[in-house]
Amino acid sequence: MSNQNLPTKMKFLKSLFASANVFALNSAAAKSFTEAWPQIKSYYDVLSKSFHASEKGNLNEIKSHSAILVEKAEELSIEGMPAEYRNPKILETLLNLKKQTKVVNYLVQENVMDAEIKLALTKLNEIFHQIVELCLSEK
């Protein structure tokens, strides 16, 4: 196995992982999850468009919507969360999501290099999917 092909293989694996997450989010259980918690769906709608555009090298979506994403993150309150998802691990991950959303917005506002924004956005997307997995495992 050549190390020269490693970046290509990593891109393929990331793409495969992203596809699996999209499939998971489109499953019946995930639809039930977003129907039970409309604020998370609203957040995901903005995150998804921004993240998938960034995978294609387009950071304009996140640059123009990072403040909206912060607003959507603030709407993710414990009170608005379905009771069955209120456990310490999900709450901790939700707090991490809110913090990382603010980090992404800060990086955008500070006009840092695109690579740094993309890295932070990727981390944010991963945290979001952690929440999805934790919530779906509660069902």
Secondary structure, 3 states (H helix, E strand, C coil): CCHHHHHHHHHHHHHHHHHHHHHHHHCHHHHHHHHHCHHHHHHHHHHHHHHHHHHCCCCHHHHHHHHHHHHHHHCCCCCCCCHHHCCHHHHHHHHHHHHHHHHHHHHHHCCCCHHHHHHHHHHHHHHHHHHHHHHHHHC
